[in-house]
Amino acid sequence: MKKLTKYLYYISMIAITLWVAYTKGWILADFEMIKPKVAIEMINKDKNITILDVRTTQEYNQVHLPNALHIPLDNLAHNLNKLPKDKKSLDIL
């Protein structure tokens, strides 16, 4: 029983560490995190940026950025064709 408790403890610690790393974008994330102030500066400088809002329709209707493209996350895979193809990609350093 003591061995089982020990293994469960280590598995739990590994799971928590992986969860924190994933939610922080350190692993398994194909995106860069930027601060809101930097995002605002980028939007103001480059009018060729698409803002994709993936929140629920209810959340989007409460408040959203002007000209944001709304595709709820649950529907994103089926609506990728709605994303503009003529926008240039922007790499965030």
N, C-alpha and C positions, 0 to 999 in steps of 0.2 A: 504494500500500500504506500510505503514511503517513497519508493521509486516512481510510482504512478504520479504522486503529488509533485515530485521533483520535475518530471517530464511535462506535466501540465503547466507548471510554473514557467518553465523555459519556453514552451510553445506560446503561452500567453504573452510573455515579454517580447518575443519575436513578432507576434501578431500586432501588438500595440506599436512597436517600433516601425514596422512596415506601414501601418495605417497612418501614423504621424508623418512619415516620409512621403507617402502618397498625397495626403491632404495638403502638404506644404509644397507639392510640385517637385520634390527632389528626385523621385523615381516614377517611372511609368507615366510620365506626363510629357506630351509633345507640345509644350507651350512655355512661354516665358511669363513670369509674373512681373507686372509693372504696377507702380503706385498710381492712384487716381489722378494726382497732379500731373504726372508724366503723360498719362492717357489724354488728358484735356489739352496739354500742349501739342501732342501729336495730332489730335483732331483739328485743332485750330490752324496748324501749319499745313496740313495736307488734306484737302477736300476729297481726295480719292480714296479715303479710308471707309470701309464698311463696318458699321457697328452691328454686331449680331447679338440680339437679346434672346436668350434661351430659357427665360423664366416662364412660368405658367401664364396663361392668358389673363387670369385674375390679377396676378402681380403686375403684368405689363400694363393693364388698364388702369391700375392705381397711379403709376408714375413710370415714365420712360424717357430716354433721351430722344430729342428730335431726330427724325430721319433714321431711327434705329430699325433694322430689319428684324421682325419678330418671327421666330420659328421655335416653338417650345421644344425643349430637349427631347421629350418623348417622341417627337415627330421629326427630329432633325435628319435621321438616316434616310427617311423617305422623301425629304424635301431639299436635298443638297443641290438639286437643279435650280432652286430659287436663288442660290448665292450668285452674285455677279461674277461673270467670268472676265470682264474687262478691267477689273481692279488690279493694280499692281500689288505684288506681295511685299510685305514690309517685315524685315528681320529686325528684331529688337535685340540690342546688345546689352 
